[in-house]
Amino acid sequence: MSVDIDASGRKSTGKGVYQFVDKYGANVDGYSPIYSPEEWSPTGDTYVGGTTGLLIWAVTLAGLLGGGALLVYNTSALAG
């Protein structure tokens, strides 16, 4: 089975993400990675964001839940 057209209906060049191997020494993910290793904890035992990151996460979650509860209350018969 040979594929002569790509997903958009144009004639395929056959390169895909591997066209950058010679230029950059890797395919697309090699020079544009999905994640940066320095953002991840090496052991998984600790959160790299630290206490400040957890506090920001908790405040955001509480705000979303509180805002949702307020919307439900304001649109219910309890609001009067």
PDB file with one MODEL, atoms N, CA, C and O in Angstrom:
MODEL        1
ATOM      1  N   MET A   1       0.835  -1.170   0.000  1.00  0.00           N
ATOM      2  CA  MET A   1       0.000   0.000   0.000  1.00  0.00           C
ATOM      3  C   MET A   1       0.884   1.239   0.000  1.00  0.00           C
ATOM      4  O   MET A   1       1.707   1.411   0.899  1.00  0.00           O
ATOM      5  N   SER A   2       0.727   2.088  -0.979  1.00  0.00           N
ATOM      6  CA  SER A   2       1.483   3.334  -1.019  1.00  0.00           C
ATOM      7  C   SER A   2       0.524   4.505  -0.886  1.00  0.00           C
ATOM      8  O   SER A   2      -0.580   4.492  -1.430  1.00  0.00           O
ATOM      9  N   VAL A   3       0.962   5.507  -0.158  1.00  0.00           N
ATOM     10  CA  VAL A   3       0.142   6.693   0.055  1.00  0.00           C
ATOM     11  C   VAL A   3       0.693   7.806  -0.827  1.00  0.00           C
ATOM     12  O   VAL A   3       1.815   8.272  -0.630  1.00  0.00           O
ATOM     13  N   ASP A   4      -0.110   8.227  -1.804  1.00  0.00           N
ATOM     14  CA  ASP A   4       0.331   9.267  -2.727  1.00  0.00           C
ATOM     15  C   ASP A   4      -0.215  10.639  -2.385  1.00  0.00           C
ATOM     16  O   ASP A   4       0.291  11.646  -2.882  1.00  0.00           O
ATOM     17  N   ILE A   5      -1.263  10.700  -1.527  1.00  0.00           N
ATOM     18  CA  ILE A   5      -1.821  11.979  -1.139  1.00  0.00           C
ATOM     19  C   ILE A   5      -1.833  12.073   0.381  1.00  0.00           C
ATOM     20  O   ILE A   5      -1.941  11.063   1.076  1.00  0.00           O
ATOM     21  N   ASP A   6      -1.721  13.289   0.886  1.00  0.00           N
ATOM     22  CA  ASP A   6      -1.740  13.472   2.334  1.00  0.00           C
ATOM     23  C   ASP A   6      -3.165  13.723   2.811  1.00  0.00           C
ATOM     24  O   ASP A   6      -4.112  13.621   2.031  1.00  0.00           O
ATOM     25  N   ALA A   7      -3.318  14.052   4.087  1.00  0.00           N
ATOM     26  CA  ALA A   7      -4.642  14.215   4.679  1.00  0.00           C
ATOM     27  C   ALA A   7      -5.431  15.374   4.073  1.00  0.00           C
ATOM     28  O   ALA A   7      -6.662  15.360   4.100  1.00  0.00           O
ATOM     29  N   SER A   8      -4.744  16.369   3.531  1.00  0.00           N
ATOM     30  CA  SER A   8      -5.436  17.511   2.932  1.00  0.00           C
ATOM     31  C   SER A   8      -5.740  17.302   1.460  1.00  0.00           C
ATOM     32  O   SER A   8      -6.329  18.175   0.822  1.00  0.00           O
ATOM     33  N   GLY A   9      -5.348  16.158   0.909  1.00  0.00           N
ATOM     34  CA  GLY A   9      -5.640  15.848  -0.485  1.00  0.00           C
ATOM     35  C   GLY A   9      -4.543  16.244  -1.455  1.00  0.00           C
ATOM     36  O   GLY A   9      -4.692  16.046  -2.661  1.00  0.00           O
ATOM     37  N   ARG A  10      -3.437  16.803  -0.955  1.00  0.00           N
ATOM     38  CA  ARG A  10      -2.330  17.186  -1.818  1.00  0.00           C
ATOM     39  C   ARG A  10      -1.373  16.022  -2.013  1.00  0.00           C
ATOM     40  O   ARG A  10      -1.376  15.064  -1.240  1.00  0.00           O
ATOM     41  N   LYS A  11      -0.554  16.113  -3.054  1.00  0.00           N
ATOM     42  CA  LYS A  11       0.435  15.082  -3.318  1.00  0.00           C
ATOM     43  C   LYS A  11       1.447  15.044  -2.174  1.00  0.00           C
ATOM     44  O   LYS A  11       1.976  16.082  -1.776  1.00  0.00           O
ATOM     45  N   SER A  12       1.709  13.877  -1.659  1.00  0.00           N
ATOM     46  CA  SER A  12       2.601  13.710  -0.521  1.00  0.00           C
ATOM     47  C   SER A  12       4.057  13.888  -0.935  1.00  0.00           C
ATOM     48  O   SER A  12       4.465  13.452  -2.011  1.00  0.00           O
ATOM     49  N   THR A  13       4.839  14.537  -0.064  1.00  0.00           N
ATOM     50  CA  THR A  13       6.273  14.687  -0.314  1.00  0.00           C
ATOM     51  C   THR A  13       7.063  13.565   0.358  1.00  0.00           C
ATOM     52  O   THR A  13       8.213  13.307   0.003  1.00  0.00           O
ATOM     53  N   GLY A  14       6.438  12.904   1.328  1.00  0.00           N
ATOM     54  CA  GLY A  14       7.090  11.797   2.003  1.00  0.00           C
ATOM     55  C   GLY A  14       8.037  12.210   3.111  1.00  0.00           C
ATOM     56  O   GLY A  14       8.728  11.358   3.670  1.00  0.00           O
ATOM     57  N   LYS A  15       8.090  13.494   3.447  1.00  0.00           N
ATOM     58  CA  LYS A  15       9.026  13.958   4.466  1.00  0.00           C
ATOM     59  C   LYS A  15       8.442  13.873   5.867  1.00  0.00           C
ATOM     60  O   LYS A  15       9.037  13.249   6.746  1.00  0.00           O
ATOM     61  N   GLY A  16       7.299  14.484   6.085  1.00  0.00           N
ATOM     62  CA  GLY A  16       6.689  14.489   7.413  1.00  0.00           C
ATOM     63  C   GLY A  16       7.569  15.206   8.421  1.00  0.00           C
ATOM     64  O   GLY A  16       8.276  16.150   8.070  1.00  0.00           O
ATOM     65  N   VAL A  17       7.531  14.765   9.669  1.00  0.00           N
ATOM     66  CA  VAL A  17       8.308  15.417  10.719  1.00  0.00           C
ATOM     67  C   VAL A  17       9.791  15.092  10.628  1.00  0.00           C
ATOM     68  O   VAL A  17      10.606  15.714  11.310  1.00  0.00           O
ATOM     69  N   TYR A  18      10.147  14.126   9.795  1.00  0.00           N
ATOM     70  CA  TYR A  18      11.537  13.708   9.705  1.00  0.00           C
ATOM     71  C   TYR A  18      12.345  14.550   8.722  1.00  0.00           C
ATOM     72  O   TYR A  18      13.524  14.275   8.503  1.00  0.00           O
ATOM     73  N   GLN A  19      11.726  15.577   8.123  1.00  0.00           N
ATOM     74  CA  GLN A  19      12.450  16.416   7.179  1.00  0.00           C
ATOM     75  C   GLN A  19      13.530  17.249   7.851  1.00  0.00           C
ATOM     76  O   GLN A  19      14.409  17.783   7.174  1.00  0.00           O
ATOM     77  N   PHE A  20      13.475  17.368   9.176  1.00  0.00           N
ATOM     78  CA  PHE A  20      14.439  18.186   9.900  1.00  0.00           C
ATOM     79  C   PHE A  20      15.585  17.387  10.503  1.00  0.00           C
ATOM     80  O   PHE A  20      16.421  17.953  11.207  1.00  0.00           O
ATOM     81  N   VAL A  21      15.641  16.100  10.247  1.00  0.00           N
ATOM     82  CA  VAL A  21      16.673  15.257  10.858  1.00  0.00           C
ATOM     83  C   VAL A  21      18.066  15.706  10.446  1.00  0.00           C
ATOM     84  O   VAL A  21      18.955  15.808  11.291  1.00  0.00           O
ATOM     85  N   ASP A  22      18.272  15.975   9.160  1.00  0.00           N
ATOM     86  CA  ASP A  22      19.601  16.387   8.705  1.00  0.00           C
ATOM     87  C   ASP A  22      19.953  17.803   9.165  1.00  0.00           C
ATOM     88  O   ASP A  22      21.107  18.084   9.489  1.00  0.00           O
ATOM     89  N   LYS A  23      18.972  18.680   9.192  1.00  0.00           N
ATOM     90  CA  LYS A  23      19.222  20.068   9.558  1.00  0.00           C
ATOM     91  C   LYS A  23      19.484  20.249  11.045  1.00  0.00           C
ATOM     92  O   LYS A  23      20.401  20.976  11.428  1.00  0.00           O
ATOM     93  N   TYR A  24      18.676  19.585  11.903  1.00  0.00           N
ATOM     94  CA  TYR A  24      18.768  19.778  13.352  1.00  0.00           C
ATOM     95  C   TYR A  24      19.296  18.567  14.111  1.00  0.00           C
ATOM     96  O   TYR A  24      19.559  18.655  15.310  1.00  0.00           O
ATOM     97  N   GLY A  25      19.452  17.452  13.433  1.00  0.00           N
ATOM     98  CA  GLY A  25      19.940  16.252  14.096  1.00  0.00           C
ATOM     99  C   GLY A  25      18.846  15.479  14.806  1.00  0.00           C
ATOM    100  O   GLY A  25      19.136  14.517  15.519  1.00  0.00           O
ATOM    101  N   ALA A  26      17.598  15.876  14.628  1.00  0.00           N
ATOM    102  CA  ALA A  26      16.466  15.183  15.248  1.00  0.00           C
ATOM    103  C   ALA A  26      15.203  15.580  14.497  1.00  0.00           C
ATOM    104  O   ALA A  26      15.212  16.515  13.696  1.00  0.00           O
ATOM    105  N   ASN A  27      14.114  14.858  14.764  1.00  0.00           N
ATOM    106  CA  ASN A  27      12.856  15.233  14.133  1.00  0.00           C
ATOM    107  C   ASN A  27      12.241  16.415  14.884  1.00  0.00           C
ATOM    108  O   ASN A  27      12.917  17.038  15.703  1.00  0.00           O
ATOM    109  N   VAL A  28      10.998  16.727  14.624  1.00  0.00           N
ATOM    110  CA  VAL A  28      10.361  17.909  15.209  1.00  0.00           C
ATOM    111  C   VAL A  28      10.443  17.903  16.729  1.00  0.00           C
ATOM    112  O   VAL A  28      10.735  18.940  17.324  1.00  0.00           O
ATOM    113  N   ASP A  29      10.197  16.772  17.372  1.00  0.00           N
ATOM    114  CA  ASP A  29      10.228  16.710  18.825  1.00  0.00           C
ATOM    115  C   ASP A  29      11.629  16.901  19.398  1.00  0.00           C
ATOM    116  O   ASP A  29      11.773  17.220  20.578  1.00  0.00           O
ATOM    117  N   GLY A  30      12.641  16.716  18.594  1.00  0.00           N
ATOM    118  CA  GLY A  30      13.998  16.874  19.082  1.00  0.00           C
ATOM    119  C   GLY A  30      14.372  18.314  19.352  1.00  0.00           C
ATOM    120  O   GLY A  30      15.101  18.590  20.305  1.00  0.00           O
ATOM    121  N   TYR A  31      13.893  19.238  18.540  1.00  0.00           N
ATOM    122  CA  TYR A  31      14.243  20.646  18.773  1.00  0.00           C
ATOM    123  C   TYR A  31      13.080  21.440  19.337  1.00  0.00           C
ATOM    124  O   TYR A  31      13.244  22.615  19.663  1.00  0.00           O
ATOM    125  N   SER A  32      11.911  20.832  19.461  1.00  0.00           N
ATOM    126  CA  SER A  32      10.757  21.491  20.057  1.00  0.00           C
ATOM    127  C   SER A  32      10.054  20.487  20.972  1.00  0.00           C
ATOM    128  O   SER A  32       8.969  20.008  20.642  1.00  0.00           O
ATOM    129  N   PRO A  33      10.658  20.165  22.109  1.00  0.00           N
ATOM    130  CA  PRO A  33      10.091  19.112  22.964  1.00  0.00           C
ATOM    131  C   PRO A  33       8.765  19.522  23.593  1.00  0.00           C
ATOM    132  O   PRO A  33       8.482  20.708  23.760  1.00  0.00           O
ATOM    133  N   ILE A  34       7.963  18.531  23.934  1.00  0.00           N
ATOM    134  CA  ILE A  34       6.664  18.754  24.551  1.00  0.00           C
ATOM    135  C   ILE A  34       6.834  19.295  25.964  1.00  0.00           C
ATOM    136  O   ILE A  34       6.025  20.106  26.413  1.00  0.00           O
ATOM    137  N   TYR A  35       7.851  18.870  26.656  1.00  0.00           N
ATOM    138  CA  TYR A  35       8.086  19.315  28.023  1.00  0.00           C
ATOM    139  C   TYR A  35       9.564  19.619  28.211  1.00  0.00           C
ATOM    140  O   TYR A  35      10.406  19.177  27.429  1.00  0.00           O
ATOM    141  N   SER A  36       9.861  20.363  29.234  1.00  0.00           N
ATOM    142  CA  SER A  36      11.247  20.641  29.583  1.00  0.00           C
ATOM    143  C   SER A  36      11.594  19.827  30.816  1.00  0.00           C
ATOM    144  O   SER A  36      10.901  19.935  31.828  1.00  0.00           O
ATOM    145  N   PRO A  37      12.641  19.019  30.767  1.00  0.00           N
ATOM    146  CA  PRO A  37      12.984  18.156  31.905  1.00  0.00           C
ATOM    147  C   PRO A  37      13.212  18.912  33.207  1.00  0.00           C
ATOM    148  O   PRO A  37      12.993  18.350  34.280  1.00  0.00           O
ATOM    149  N   GLU A  38      13.650  20.182  33.144  1.00  0.00           N
ATOM    150  CA  GLU A  38      13.907  20.925  34.381  1.00  0.00           C
ATOM    151  C   GLU A  38      12.619  21.301  35.114  1.00  0.00           C
ATOM    152  O   GLU A  38      12.674  21.716  36.272  1.00  0.00           O
ATOM    153  N   GLU A  39      11.459  21.165  34.461  1.00  0.00           N
ATOM    154  CA  GLU A  39      10.183  21.466  35.109  1.00  0.00           C
ATOM    155  C   GLU A  39       9.640  20.275  35.897  1.00  0.00           C
ATOM    156  O   GLU A  39       8.628  20.403  36.586  1.00  0.00           O
ATOM    157  N   TRP A  40      10.281  19.154  35.806  1.00  0.00           N
ATOM    158  CA  TRP A  40       9.788  17.930  36.446  1.00  0.00           C
ATOM    159  C   TRP A  40      10.687  17.542  37.607  1.00  0.00           C
ATOM    160  O   TRP A  40      11.899  17.754  37.566  1.00  0.00           O
ATOM    161  N   SER A  41      10.092  16.983  38.625  1.00  0.00           N
ATOM    162  CA  SER A  41      10.851  16.509  39.775  1.00  0.00           C
ATOM    163  C   SER A  41      11.609  15.247  39.380  1.00  0.00           C
ATOM    164  O   SER A  41      11.042  14.374  38.724  1.00  0.00           O
ATOM    165  N   PRO A  42      12.866  15.135  39.763  1.00  0.00           N
ATOM    166  CA  PRO A  42      13.634  13.957  39.371  1.00  0.00           C
ATOM    167  C   PRO A  42      13.119  12.667  40.012  1.00  0.00           C
ATOM    168  O   PRO A  42      13.275  11.595  39.428  1.00  0.00           O
ATOM    169  N   THR A  43      12.517  12.744  41.184  1.00  0.00           N
ATOM    170  CA  THR A  43      12.075  11.516  41.844  1.00  0.00           C
ATOM    171  C   THR A  43      10.571  11.348  41.838  1.00  0.00           C
ATOM    172  O   THR A  43      10.082  10.227  41.975  1.00  0.00           O
ATOM    173  N   GLY A  44       9.829  12.419  41.683  1.00  0.00           N
ATOM    174  CA  GLY A  44       8.376  12.347  41.742  1.00  0.00           C
ATOM    175  C   GLY A  44       7.856  12.443  43.159  1.00  0.00           C
ATOM    176  O   GLY A  44       6.644  12.413  43.371  1.00  0.00           O
ATOM    177  N   ASP A  45       8.751  12.558  44.146  1.00  0.00           N
ATOM    178  CA  ASP A  45       8.340  12.628  45.546  1.00  0.00           C
ATOM    179  C   ASP A  45       7.948  14.037  45.978  1.00  0.00           C
ATOM    180  O   ASP A  45       7.188  14.209  46.931  1.00  0.00           O
ATOM    181  N   THR A  46       8.464  15.037  45.282  1.00  0.00           N
ATOM    182  CA  THR A  46       8.185  16.424  45.665  1.00  0.00           C
ATOM    183  C   THR A  46       7.615  17.178  44.469  1.00  0.00           C
ATOM    184  O   THR A  46       7.890  16.844  43.317  1.00  0.00           O
ATOM    185  N   TYR A  47       6.818  18.203  44.766  1.00  0.00           N
ATOM    186  CA  TYR A  47       6.256  19.059  43.733  1.00  0.00           C
ATOM    187  C   TYR A  47       7.232  20.198  43.482  1.00  0.00           C
ATOM    188  O   TYR A  47       7.596  20.926  44.406  1.00  0.00           O
ATOM    189  N   VAL A  48       7.648  20.348  42.246  1.00  0.00           N
ATOM    190  CA  VAL A  48       8.676  21.331  41.917  1.00  0.00           C
ATOM    191  C   VAL A  48       8.179  22.764  42.143  1.00  0.00           C
ATOM    192  O   VAL A  48       8.979  23.660  42.411  1.00  0.00           O
ATOM    193  N   GLY A  49       6.856  22.985  42.037  1.00  0.00           N
ATOM    194  CA  GLY A  49       6.314  24.320  42.241  1.00  0.00           C
ATOM    195  C   GLY A  49       6.458  24.812  43.663  1.00  0.00           C
ATOM    196  O   GLY A  49       6.365  26.013  43.917  1.00  0.00           O
ATOM    197  N   GLY A  50       6.684  23.902  44.595  1.00  0.00           N
ATOM    198  CA  GLY A  50       6.883  24.282  45.987  1.00  0.00           C
ATOM    199  C   GLY A  50       5.597  24.714  46.668  1.00  0.00           C
ATOM    200  O   GLY A  50       4.502  24.514  46.144  1.00  0.00           O
ATOM    201  N   THR A  51       5.745  25.306  47.838  1.00  0.00           N
ATOM    202  CA  THR A  51       4.606  25.727  48.643  1.00  0.00           C
ATOM    203  C   THR A  51       3.805  26.819  47.942  1.00  0.00           C
ATOM    204  O   THR A  51       2.576  26.814  47.997  1.00  0.00           O
ATOM    205  N   THR A  52       4.485  27.748  47.288  1.00  0.00           N
ATOM    206  CA  THR A  52       3.799  28.833  46.588  1.00  0.00           C
ATOM    207  C   THR A  52       2.925  28.281  45.461  1.00  0.00           C
ATOM    208  O   THR A  52       1.789  28.718  45.277  1.00  0.00           O
ATOM    209  N   GLY A  53       3.453  27.335  44.724  1.00  0.00           N
ATOM    210  CA  GLY A  53       2.681  26.728  43.642  1.00  0.00           C
ATOM    211  C   GLY A  53       1.448  26.013  44.147  1.00  0.00           C
ATOM    212  O   GLY A  53       0.375  26.115  43.552  1.00  0.00           O
ATOM    213  N   LEU A  54       1.598  25.287  45.246  1.00  0.00           N
ATOM    214  CA  LEU A  54       0.448  24.599  45.832  1.00  0.00           C
ATOM    215  C   LEU A  54      -0.581  25.578  46.361  1.00  0.00           C
ATOM    216  O   LEU A  54      -1.783  25.339  46.240  1.00  0.00           O
ATOM    217  N   LEU A  55      -0.128  26.676  46.942  1.00  0.00           N
ATOM    218  CA  LEU A  55      -1.045  27.695  47.442  1.00  0.00           C
ATOM    219  C   LEU A  55      -1.827  28.336  46.296  1.00  0.00           C
ATOM    220  O   LEU A  55      -3.038  28.526  46.404  1.00  0.00           O
ATOM    221  N   ILE A  56      -1.158  28.663  45.220  1.00  0.00           N
ATOM    222  CA  ILE A  56      -1.834  29.233  44.049  1.00  0.00           C
ATOM    223  C   ILE A  56      -2.852  28.241  43.506  1.00  0.00           C
ATOM    224  O   ILE A  56      -3.968  28.631  43.160  1.00  0.00           O
ATOM    225  N   TRP A  57      -2.486  26.964  43.427  1.00  0.00           N
ATOM    226  CA  TRP A  57      -3.401  25.925  42.952  1.00  0.00           C
ATOM    227  C   TRP A  57      -4.630  25.835  43.854  1.00  0.00           C
ATOM    228  O   TRP A  57      -5.752  25.750  43.356  1.00  0.00           O
ATOM    229  N   ALA A  58      -4.436  25.853  45.172  1.00  0.00           N
ATOM    230  CA  ALA A  58      -5.543  25.726  46.119  1.00  0.00           C
ATOM    231  C   ALA A  58      -6.478  26.934  46.041  1.00  0.00           C
ATOM    232  O   ALA A  58      -7.697  26.774  46.086  1.00  0.00           O
ATOM    233  N   VAL A  59      -5.919  28.134  45.926  1.00  0.00           N
ATOM    234  CA  VAL A  59      -6.739  29.340  45.825  1.00  0.00           C
ATOM    235  C   VAL A  59      -7.542  29.328  44.524  1.00  0.00           C
ATOM    236  O   VAL A  59      -8.713  29.705  44.517  1.00  0.00           O
ATOM    237  N   THR A  60      -6.934  28.906  43.449  1.00  0.00           N
ATOM    238  CA  THR A  60      -7.639  28.824  42.170  1.00  0.00           C
ATOM    239  C   THR A  60      -8.779  27.819  42.231  1.00  0.00           C
ATOM    240  O   THR A  60      -9.877  28.095  41.749  1.00  0.00           O
ATOM    241  N   LEU A  61      -8.527  26.660  42.819  1.00  0.00           N
ATOM    242  CA  LEU A  61      -9.563  25.637  42.954  1.00  0.00           C
ATOM    243  C   LEU A  61     -10.711  26.138  43.831  1.00  0.00           C
ATOM    244  O   LEU A  61     -11.880  25.958  43.489  1.00  0.00           O
ATOM    245  N   ALA A  62     -10.383  26.757  44.944  1.00  0.00           N
ATOM    246  CA  ALA A  62     -11.417  27.288  45.840  1.00  0.00           C
ATOM    247  C   ALA A  62     -12.228  28.377  45.139  1.00  0.00           C
ATOM    248  O   ALA A  62     -13.445  28.444  45.311  1.00  0.00           O
ATOM    249  N   GLY A  63     -11.580  29.216  44.363  1.00  0.00           N
ATOM    250  CA  GLY A  63     -12.271  30.262  43.617  1.00  0.00           C
ATOM    251  C   GLY A  63     -13.233  29.695  42.583  1.00  0.00           C
ATOM    252  O   GLY A  63     -14.353  30.183  42.430  1.00  0.00           O
ATOM    253  N   LEU A  64     -12.791  28.665  41.879  1.00  0.00           N
ATOM    254  CA  LEU A  64     -13.658  28.029  40.890  1.00  0.00           C
ATOM    255  C   LEU A  64     -14.863  27.362  41.543  1.00  0.00           C
ATOM    256  O   LEU A  64     -15.992  27.506  41.074  1.00  0.00           O
ATOM    257  N   LEU A  65     -14.616  26.637  42.620  1.00  0.00           N
ATOM    258  CA  LEU A  65     -15.716  25.969  43.317  1.00  0.00           C
ATOM    259  C   LEU A  65     -16.663  26.989  43.951  1.00  0.00           C
ATOM    260  O   LEU A  65     -17.881  26.832  43.861  1.00  0.00           O
ATOM    261  N   GLY A  66     -16.127  28.023  44.586  1.00  0.00           N
ATOM    262  CA  GLY A  66     -16.954  29.066  45.190  1.00  0.00           C
ATOM    263  C   GLY A  66     -17.746  29.830  44.146  1.00  0.00           C
ATOM    264  O   GLY A  66     -18.920  30.133  44.356  1.00  0.00           O
ATOM    265  N   GLY A  67     -17.119  30.141  43.031  1.00  0.00           N
ATOM    266  CA  GLY A  67     -17.814  30.837  41.947  1.00  0.00           C
ATOM    267  C   GLY A  67     -18.933  29.990  41.362  1.00  0.00           C
ATOM    268  O   GLY A  67     -20.007  30.504  41.049  1.00  0.00           O
ATOM    269  N   GLY A  68     -18.689  28.721  41.216  1.00  0.00           N
ATOM    270  CA  GLY A  68     -19.727  27.817  40.719  1.00  0.00           C
ATOM    271  C   GLY A  68     -20.888  27.717  41.682  1.00  0.00           C
ATOM    272  O   GLY A  68     -22.048  27.738  41.269  1.00  0.00           O
ATOM    273  N   ALA A  69     -20.581  27.606  42.971  1.00  0.00           N
ATOM    274  CA  ALA A  69     -21.641  27.545  43.984  1.00  0.00           C
ATOM    275  C   ALA A  69     -22.450  28.840  43.992  1.00  0.00           C
ATOM    276  O   ALA A  69     -23.670  28.802  44.147  1.00  0.00           O
ATOM    277  N   LEU A  70     -21.790  29.976  43.829  1.00  0.00           N
ATOM    278  CA  LEU A  70     -22.484  31.263  43.792  1.00  0.00           C
ATOM    279  C   LEU A  70     -23.407  31.351  42.575  1.00  0.00           C
ATOM    280  O   LEU A  70     -24.526  31.854  42.680  1.00  0.00           O
ATOM    281  N   LEU A  71     -22.950  30.871  41.436  1.00  0.00           N
ATOM    282  CA  LEU A  71     -23.793  30.865  40.240  1.00  0.00           C
ATOM    283  C   LEU A  71     -25.014  29.981  40.430  1.00  0.00           C
ATOM    284  O   LEU A  71     -26.120  30.364  40.047  1.00  0.00           O
ATOM    285  N   VAL A  72     -24.830  28.806  41.015  1.00  0.00           N
ATOM    286  CA  VAL A  72     -25.958  27.906  41.264  1.00  0.00           C
ATOM    287  C   VAL A  72     -26.935  28.574  42.213  1.00  0.00           C
ATOM    288  O   VAL A  72     -28.142  28.537  41.976  1.00  0.00           O
ATOM    289  N   TYR A  73     -26.442  29.180  43.279  1.00  0.00           N
ATOM    290  CA  TYR A  73     -27.308  29.841  44.266  1.00  0.00           C
ATOM    291  C   TYR A  73     -28.084  30.996  43.624  1.00  0.00           C
ATOM    292  O   TYR A  73     -29.291  31.126  43.827  1.00  0.00           O
ATOM    293  N   ASN A  74     -27.383  31.833  42.850  1.00  0.00           N
ATOM    294  CA  ASN A  74     -28.032  33.007  42.255  1.00  0.00           C
ATOM    295  C   ASN A  74     -29.099  32.640  41.227  1.00  0.00           C
ATOM    296  O   ASN A  74     -30.008  33.433  40.979  1.00  0.00           O
ATOM    297  N   THR A  75     -29.007  31.472  40.632  1.00  0.00           N
ATOM    298  CA  THR A  75     -29.997  31.074  39.629  1.00  0.00           C
ATOM    299  C   THR A  75     -31.040  30.127  40.205  1.00  0.00           C
ATOM    300  O   THR A  75     -31.861  29.589  39.463  1.00  0.00           O
ATOM    301  N   SER A  76     -31.018  29.918  41.512  1.00  0.00           N
ATOM    302  CA  SER A  76     -31.991  29.015  42.119  1.00  0.00           C
ATOM    303  C   SER A  76     -33.099  29.806  42.803  1.00  0.00           C
ATOM    304  O   SER A  76     -33.055  31.034  42.880  1.00  0.00           O
ATOM    305  N   ALA A  77     -34.091  29.074  43.295  1.00  0.00           N
ATOM    306  CA  ALA A  77     -35.213  29.708  43.984  1.00  0.00           C
ATOM    307  C   ALA A  77     -34.791  30.211  45.369  1.00  0.00           C
ATOM    308  O   ALA A  77     -35.507  31.014  45.968  1.00  0.00           O
ATOM    309  N   LEU A  78     -33.665  29.765  45.880  1.00  0.00           N
ATOM    310  CA  LEU A  78     -33.201  30.198  47.193  1.00  0.00           C
ATOM    311  C   LEU A  78     -32.799  31.675  47.197  1.00  0.00           C
ATOM    312  O   LEU A  78     -32.872  32.335  48.234  1.00  0.00           O
ATOM    313  N   ALA A  79     -32.382  32.188  46.055  1.00  0.00           N
ATOM    314  CA  ALA A  79     -31.909  33.561  45.969  1.00  0.00           C
ATOM    315  C   ALA A  79     -33.051  34.555  46.110  1.00  0.00           C
ATOM    316  O   ALA A  79     -32.821  35.737  46.365  1.00  0.00           O
ATOM    317  N   GLY A  80     -34.259  34.089  45.947  1.00  0.00           N
ATOM    318  CA  GLY A  80     -35.432  34.952  46.177  1.00  0.00           C
ATOM    319  C   GLY A  80     -35.835  35.606  44.947  1.00  0.00           C
ATOM    320  O   GLY A  80     -36.800  36.369  44.941  1.00  0.00           O
TER     321      GLY A  80
ENDMDL
END
